[in-house]
Amino acid sequence: MVTAPAIKVKRQAAAAASSSSRGINDDVVTEILLRLPCAAVLRSRAVCKTWRRITTSTAFGADHARRQPLELILHRHRHGPSTSSALETIPLATLDEASGLRLHVQHPEHATPPKPATSGYDLALVASCDGLLLFEKGPSGRPDYSVSVCNPVTRQWAEVPRPPGTWVLSCGFYAHKPSGEHRILWLSNAQQGSHYVSSLEAAGGARRLGPAPTYVPLCVEPPLHHVTLHGVLHWLCYPGVLLPMDDGPCPEPKERGKIVAFDTLSETFRRMSRPPRRRDGGHCGELFLLEVGGMLAVADFLNGSMDLWVMEDYDDGASWRRRLRVDLPSQLRGACWAMGARVEGRRDVILLGDRGRCWVALYDVTEKRVVKQIQLGTEGWRNRRNVFVFRDSVERHAFFDLHDPQGVPVLDQRS
């Protein structure tokens, strides 16, 4: 449904188009175009050369993206022989399903058929960054495991060349601020090195980070959930691979439970302490890493309650403080994962969800109450690993032209 404000903005854009030939100021045109929704911006590029120049600039794309509301993006899989699946977006601030959109993902019939080894595997959404989505296909331990990047707004896809090794896993997807590049951190069993970094914008393949360790675990359940804060990727659960600071043939037991951090600027690893895990008899709390109010945080779920720990001083590993312990309301007692929500006007709202009953809820940490809860249903639903926070972007990326798109999925019309 097109709202009255949207109609008004489109009329302003039409007026700007008719006036552009009469020398209207580019700043005025830019301000009007920045107010258009993504689909209208894409269509506006065909109006005239001036509009195309404005809307395809890097500055416009970044500014327009900052104005887009945050959304919850879900990846639903269709069971059966079909290789199609669907992306669904729901406004994060309201969790209003009626305002959501659906986008179908399907391999084109004219593309190269998938290899027999991966024909039984669906695409899996594993990461989101700057309006881009990262998908995996096939198990990480197989030679034909592949990774693709997609902009669901522009419907562009590119398959990402994988680094050396018979066993490869994508561990992190992030924006490298100094260069503006979008990069992927890989773990591999290659003889030359265990970690590699590849840039979507740069040709030449993945770069090796440091020497190869003597131990690389091959049994890892992907994808690896990470939180990006201060230009650093953080994992609460990371493969027990040797890092440069380790001694011996495998990581020390006391090191295995720590948070693993990767500085995207220095490209170095370190381990960080985490808060203690709760125990109740033979049961342990389920921990989940997130960001709350610009701080690294850990949610600890046990027996229908939640402890929320925050790291008050990022440079002090001993600064973990339990901010709250709350008995969750009955409808949230099955919660087992949490995400930072960044809802405008609410500083301390997080997203909670479960695996069994397939719901998500916005929870206000300060007021200790549920802001909104929705049931996602069960059809085509897998688990929390298919849920990400996302923001639409019309920014153009040259890497979609660098990589051969043959055989990667296509996107059907949004609805």
C-alpha positions as CSV (number, residue, x, y, z in Angstrom):
1,M,0.0,0.0,0.0
2,V,1.3,3.5,-0.9
3,T,0.9,6.0,1.9
4,A,0.0,9.6,1.6
5,P,3.5,10.8,2.6
6,A,5.0,8.5,0.0
7,I,2.7,9.9,-2.7
8,K,3.7,13.4,-1.7
9,V,7.4,12.6,-2.0
10,K,6.9,11.0,-5.4
11,R,5.0,14.1,-6.6
12,Q,8.0,16.3,-5.4
13,A,10.3,14.0,-7.3
14,A,8.2,14.3,-10.5
15,A,8.3,18.1,-10.1
16,A,12.1,18.0,-9.6
17,A,12.4,15.9,-12.8
18,S,10.4,18.4,-14.8
19,S,12.5,21.3,-13.4
20,S,15.9,19.6,-13.7
21,S,16.2,20.7,-17.3
22,R,15.7,24.3,-16.2
23,G,18.8,24.2,-14.0
24,I,17.4,23.3,-10.6
25,N,20.1,23.1,-7.9
26,D,21.5,19.6,-7.6
27,D,21.3,19.9,-3.8
28,V,17.6,20.4,-3.9
29,V,17.1,17.4,-6.3
30,T,19.4,15.3,-4.1
31,E,17.4,16.1,-1.0
32,I,14.1,15.1,-2.7
33,L,15.6,11.9,-4.1
34,L,16.9,11.0,-0.6
35,R,13.3,10.8,0.6
36,L,12.2,8.3,-1.9
37,P,11.9,4.6,-1.1
38,C,14.5,2.3,-2.6
39,A,12.4,1.0,-5.4
40,A,11.6,4.6,-6.5
41,V,15.3,5.5,-6.4
42,L,16.2,2.6,-8.7
43,R,13.5,3.7,-11.1
44,S,14.5,7.3,-11.0
45,R,17.9,6.4,-12.5
46,A,16.2,6.1,-15.9
47,V,14.7,9.6,-15.8
48,C,17.7,11.6,-16.8
49,K,21.5,11.6,-16.7
50,T,21.5,14.1,-13.8
51,W,19.4,11.9,-11.6
52,R,21.4,8.8,-12.5
53,R,24.7,10.6,-11.6
54,I,23.2,11.7,-8.3
55,T,21.7,8.4,-7.3
56,T,24.6,6.2,-8.3
57,S,27.2,8.2,-6.3
58,T,28.8,6.6,-3.2
59,A,27.8,9.6,-1.0
60,F,24.1,9.3,-2.0
61,G,24.0,5.6,-1.5
62,A,25.5,5.9,2.0
63,D,23.2,8.8,3.0
64,H,20.1,7.1,1.7
65,A,20.9,3.9,3.5
66,R,21.3,5.8,6.8
67,R,17.7,7.1,6.4
68,Q,16.2,3.6,5.9
69,P,14.5,2.0,8.9
70,L,16.1,-1.1,10.4
71,E,14.3,-4.4,9.5
72,L,14.3,-7.9,10.8
73,I,15.2,-10.2,7.8
74,L,14.1,-13.8,8.0
75,H,15.1,-16.6,5.7
76,R,12.4,-19.2,5.3
77,H,13.1,-22.5,3.4
78,R,10.6,-24.5,1.5
79,H,10.8,-28.1,2.3
80,G,10.8,-30.6,-0.6
81,P,12.5,-30.9,-4.0
82,S,12.2,-27.1,-4.7
83,T,15.4,-25.1,-4.5
84,S,13.5,-21.9,-3.8
85,S,13.2,-20.1,-0.5
86,A,12.0,-16.7,0.7
87,L,13.4,-13.7,2.4
88,E,11.0,-11.8,4.6
89,T,11.5,-8.4,6.1
90,I,9.6,-7.0,9.1
91,P,10.0,-3.4,10.5
92,L,12.1,-3.8,13.6
93,A,10.7,-0.9,15.5
94,T,7.2,-2.2,15.4
95,L,7.4,-5.9,14.4
96,D,4.4,-5.1,12.2
97,E,4.1,-8.2,9.9
98,A,1.5,-6.4,7.8
99,S,4.2,-3.9,6.7
100,G,6.7,-6.6,5.8
101,L,7.8,-7.7,2.4
102,R,8.6,-11.1,0.8
103,L,11.3,-11.8,-1.7
104,H,11.7,-15.2,-3.3
105,V,15.1,-16.7,-3.9
106,Q,15.4,-19.3,-6.6
107,H,18.1,-20.8,-8.9
108,P,17.3,-19.9,-12.5
109,E,16.5,-22.7,-14.9
110,H,19.0,-21.4,-17.5
111,A,21.9,-21.3,-15.1
112,T,24.5,-24.1,-14.8
113,P,22.8,-26.9,-12.8
114,P,24.3,-27.4,-9.3
115,K,26.8,-30.2,-8.9
116,P,25.3,-33.5,-7.6
117,A,27.2,-33.2,-4.3
118,T,25.3,-30.0,-3.4
119,S,22.0,-30.7,-5.2
120,G,20.3,-31.7,-1.9
121,Y,21.3,-28.5,0.0
122,D,19.5,-25.2,0.2
123,L,20.9,-21.7,0.4
124,A,21.4,-20.6,3.9
125,L,21.5,-16.9,5.0
126,V,24.5,-16.6,7.3
127,A,25.4,-12.9,7.6
128,S,24.2,-9.3,6.9
129,C,26.4,-6.2,6.5
130,D,25.6,-2.7,5.0
131,G,22.6,-3.9,3.0
132,L,24.4,-7.0,1.7
133,L,23.5,-10.6,2.6
134,L,25.9,-13.5,2.7
135,F,24.6,-17.0,1.7
136,E,26.2,-20.4,2.0
137,K,25.3,-23.5,-0.1
138,G,26.5,-27.0,0.8
139,P,28.3,-28.3,3.9
140,S,31.5,-26.5,4.9
141,G,33.5,-29.7,4.8
142,R,32.9,-30.4,1.1
143,P,35.0,-29.2,-1.8
144,D,32.0,-27.7,-3.6
145,Y,30.9,-25.6,-0.6
146,S,30.1,-22.1,-2.0
147,V,29.4,-18.6,-0.7
148,S,27.5,-15.9,-2.5
149,V,26.7,-12.2,-1.7
150,C,23.5,-10.5,-2.6
151,N,21.9,-7.1,-2.5
152,P,18.2,-7.9,-2.2
153,V,17.1,-4.4,-3.2
154,T,19.0,-4.2,-6.5
155,R,18.7,-8.0,-7.0
156,Q,22.3,-8.4,-7.7
157,W,24.3,-11.6,-6.9
158,A,28.0,-12.6,-7.0
159,E,29.7,-15.8,-6.1
160,V,32.7,-15.3,-3.8
161,P,35.9,-17.2,-4.7
162,R,36.9,-19.4,-1.8
163,P,40.4,-19.6,-0.3
164,P,42.6,-22.7,-0.6
165,G,41.8,-25.8,1.4
166,T,39.5,-28.9,1.2
167,W,37.6,-27.7,4.3
168,V,36.6,-24.0,4.3
169,L,34.2,-22.0,6.5
170,S,33.2,-18.3,6.4
171,C,33.5,-17.0,9.9
172,G,32.7,-13.3,9.6
173,F,31.4,-10.7,7.1
174,Y,32.3,-7.1,7.8
175,A,33.0,-3.6,6.4
176,H,36.7,-2.5,6.6
177,K,36.3,1.2,7.4
178,P,39.6,2.6,6.2
179,S,39.3,1.1,2.7
180,G,35.5,1.0,2.4
181,E,35.8,-2.7,1.4
182,H,33.5,-5.5,2.4
183,R,35.5,-8.5,3.6
184,I,35.0,-12.1,4.6
185,L,37.1,-13.9,7.2
186,W,37.6,-17.6,6.4
187,L,38.8,-20.6,8.3
188,S,40.6,-23.3,6.3
189,N,42.5,-26.5,6.6
190,A,45.0,-25.4,4.0
191,Q,48.7,-26.2,4.6
192,Q,49.7,-22.6,4.2
193,G,47.5,-21.0,6.8
194,S,44.3,-21.4,8.8
195,H,42.8,-17.9,8.4
196,Y,42.3,-16.0,5.2
197,V,40.7,-12.6,4.4
198,S,39.1,-11.8,1.0
199,S,37.8,-8.5,-0.2
200,L,34.7,-8.3,-2.4
201,E,36.0,-5.2,-4.1
202,A,39.6,-6.4,-4.7
203,A,40.7,-9.0,-7.2
204,G,43.4,-11.5,-6.6
205,G,41.8,-14.0,-4.2
206,A,42.0,-14.4,-0.4
207,R,45.0,-13.2,1.6
208,R,46.6,-15.6,4.2
209,L,46.8,-14.4,7.8
210,G,49.8,-15.9,9.6
211,P,51.1,-19.5,9.6
212,A,49.1,-22.6,9.5
213,P,48.3,-24.2,12.9
214,T,48.9,-27.8,13.7
215,Y,45.2,-28.3,14.7
216,V,42.1,-27.3,12.7
217,P,38.8,-28.9,13.9
218,L,36.7,-30.2,11.0
219,C,33.5,-30.6,13.0
220,V,32.0,-27.2,13.3
221,E,28.3,-26.3,13.1
222,P,28.0,-23.2,10.8
223,P,27.3,-20.4,10.7
224,L,29.3,-18.7,13.4
225,H,27.3,-15.9,15.1
226,H,29.4,-12.8,15.6
227,V,28.9,-9.3,17.0
228,T,30.8,-6.4,15.4
229,L,31.8,-3.6,17.8
230,H,34.6,-1.0,17.7
231,G,35.8,-2.5,14.4
232,V,36.2,-5.9,16.1
233,L,34.4,-9.1,15.4
234,H,33.5,-11.1,18.5
235,W,32.5,-14.8,18.8
236,L,31.2,-16.5,21.9
237,C,31.6,-19.9,20.2
238,Y,34.5,-20.3,17.9
239,P,36.3,-23.4,16.5
240,G,39.0,-24.6,18.8
241,V,41.7,-23.6,16.3
242,L,45.1,-22.5,17.4
243,L,45.5,-18.7,17.4
244,P,48.9,-16.9,17.1
245,M,49.1,-16.4,20.9
246,D,48.6,-20.1,21.7
247,D,51.3,-22.6,22.7
248,G,51.1,-26.3,22.3
249,P,49.3,-28.6,19.8
250,C,45.8,-27.4,20.7
251,P,44.2,-24.6,22.7
252,E,44.4,-24.8,26.5
253,P,41.1,-25.9,28.2
254,K,40.9,-22.6,30.1
255,E,41.1,-20.6,26.8
256,R,38.4,-22.5,25.0
257,G,35.5,-20.9,26.8
258,K,36.7,-17.3,26.2
259,I,35.3,-14.9,23.6
260,V,37.4,-14.8,20.5
261,A,38.0,-11.3,19.0
262,F,39.4,-10.3,15.6
263,D,40.5,-6.7,15.1
264,T,39.6,-5.8,11.5
265,L,42.2,-3.0,11.3
266,S,45.3,-4.8,12.6
267,E,44.0,-8.2,11.5
268,T,45.0,-9.8,14.8
269,F,43.2,-12.2,17.1
270,R,42.9,-12.2,20.9
271,R,40.8,-13.9,23.6
272,M,38.6,-12.1,26.0
273,S,37.1,-13.2,29.3
274,R,33.4,-13.7,29.5
275,P,31.0,-13.6,32.5
276,P,30.4,-16.8,34.4
277,R,27.8,-19.3,33.2
278,R,25.0,-20.0,35.6
279,R,24.3,-23.5,36.7
280,D,21.3,-25.3,38.3
281,G,22.1,-28.8,39.2
282,G,23.2,-30.5,36.0
283,H,21.9,-27.7,33.8
284,C,23.9,-24.8,32.5
285,G,22.7,-21.5,31.2
286,E,22.6,-20.9,27.5
287,L,24.8,-17.9,26.6
288,F,24.4,-15.5,23.7
289,L,26.5,-12.6,22.6
290,L,25.0,-9.2,21.6
291,E,25.5,-5.5,21.8
292,V,23.4,-3.3,24.2
293,G,23.8,0.4,24.3
294,G,27.1,0.4,22.6
295,M,28.6,-2.2,24.9
296,L,29.4,-5.8,24.5
297,A,26.9,-7.9,26.3
298,V,26.1,-11.5,27.1
299,A,22.6,-12.9,27.8
300,D,22.4,-16.0,30.0
301,F,19.2,-18.0,29.8
302,L,18.3,-20.6,32.4
303,N,15.0,-22.0,33.6
304,G,12.9,-19.2,32.2
305,S,15.0,-16.4,33.5
306,M,17.7,-14.2,31.9
307,D,20.9,-12.6,33.3
308,L,22.2,-9.7,31.2
309,W,25.9,-8.9,31.5
310,V,27.6,-5.9,30.0
311,M,31.3,-5.1,29.6
312,E,31.4,-1.5,31.0
313,D,35.1,-0.9,30.0
314,Y,35.9,-2.5,26.7
315,D,39.6,-2.5,27.4
316,D,39.2,-4.1,30.8
317,G,38.4,-7.8,30.7
318,A,37.4,-7.7,34.4
319,S,34.7,-5.1,33.9
320,W,31.8,-7.5,33.3
321,R,28.8,-6.4,35.4
322,R,25.5,-8.2,35.7
323,R,23.1,-5.5,34.8
324,L,19.9,-7.4,35.5
325,R,18.4,-10.7,36.4
326,V,14.8,-11.0,35.3
327,D,12.2,-13.8,35.4
328,L,10.9,-13.6,31.9
329,P,7.1,-13.5,31.4
330,S,5.4,-16.8,30.6
331,Q,5.4,-16.1,26.8
332,L,9.2,-15.6,26.8
333,R,10.3,-18.4,29.1
334,G,11.5,-20.4,26.2
335,A,13.9,-17.6,25.1
336,C,17.3,-18.9,24.1
337,W,18.8,-16.2,21.9
338,A,19.1,-12.4,21.9
339,M,20.1,-9.6,19.5
340,G,20.7,-5.9,19.9
341,A,17.7,-4.1,18.3
342,R,18.8,-0.4,18.0
343,V,15.2,0.8,17.9
344,E,15.0,4.5,17.4
345,G,13.9,6.3,20.5
346,R,14.6,3.3,22.7
347,R,18.2,2.8,23.9
348,D,17.9,-0.5,25.8
349,V,15.6,-2.7,23.7
350,I,16.8,-6.1,22.7
351,L,15.3,-8.8,20.5
352,L,14.5,-12.2,22.1
353,G,13.6,-15.4,20.4
354,D,13.3,-19.2,20.7
355,R,13.8,-22.2,18.6
356,G,10.7,-24.3,19.4
357,R,7.6,-22.1,19.2
358,C,9.1,-19.8,16.6
359,W,8.4,-16.3,18.0
360,V,10.4,-13.1,18.4
361,A,9.8,-10.3,20.8
362,L,11.1,-6.8,21.5
363,Y,12.0,-6.5,25.2
364,D,12.8,-3.3,27.0
365,V,15.7,-4.0,29.4
366,T,15.1,-0.8,31.4
367,E,11.4,-1.2,31.9
368,K,11.6,-5.0,32.0
369,R,8.6,-5.5,29.8
370,V,7.6,-6.9,26.4
371,V,7.2,-4.1,23.8
372,K,5.9,-6.3,21.0
373,Q,5.8,-10.1,20.2
374,I,5.0,-11.9,17.0
375,Q,4.6,-15.5,16.1
376,L,6.7,-16.5,13.0
377,G,4.9,-19.8,12.4
378,T,6.5,-23.1,11.7
379,E,6.3,-23.6,8.0
380,G,9.7,-23.3,6.4
381,W,11.3,-22.1,9.7
382,R,14.6,-23.5,11.0
383,N,16.1,-21.6,13.9
384,R,17.7,-18.3,15.0
385,R,20.5,-18.6,12.6
386,N,18.2,-17.4,9.8
387,V,17.3,-14.1,11.6
388,F,19.4,-10.9,11.1
389,V,19.0,-7.1,11.5
390,F,19.1,-5.5,8.1
391,R,18.8,-2.0,6.4
392,D,17.9,-1.5,2.7
393,S,20.6,0.0,0.5
394,V,20.7,1.2,-3.1
395,E,24.4,1.7,-3.1
396,R,26.2,0.3,-6.2
397,H,29.0,-2.2,-5.8
398,A,31.5,-2.9,-8.5
399,F,32.2,-6.4,-7.3
400,F,28.8,-7.5,-8.7
401,D,30.4,-6.9,-12.1
402,L,33.7,-8.5,-11.2
403,H,32.4,-11.9,-10.4
404,D,30.7,-14.3,-12.8
405,P,27.0,-14.5,-11.7
406,Q,26.3,-17.7,-13.7
407,G,24.6,-20.3,-11.6
408,V,23.9,-18.1,-8.6
409,P,20.3,-17.5,-7.5
410,V,17.9,-14.9,-8.7
411,L,15.3,-12.9,-6.9
412,D,11.6,-12.7,-7.8
413,Q,9.4,-9.7,-7.3
414,R,9.0,-8.3,-3.8
415,S,5.5,-8.4,-2.5
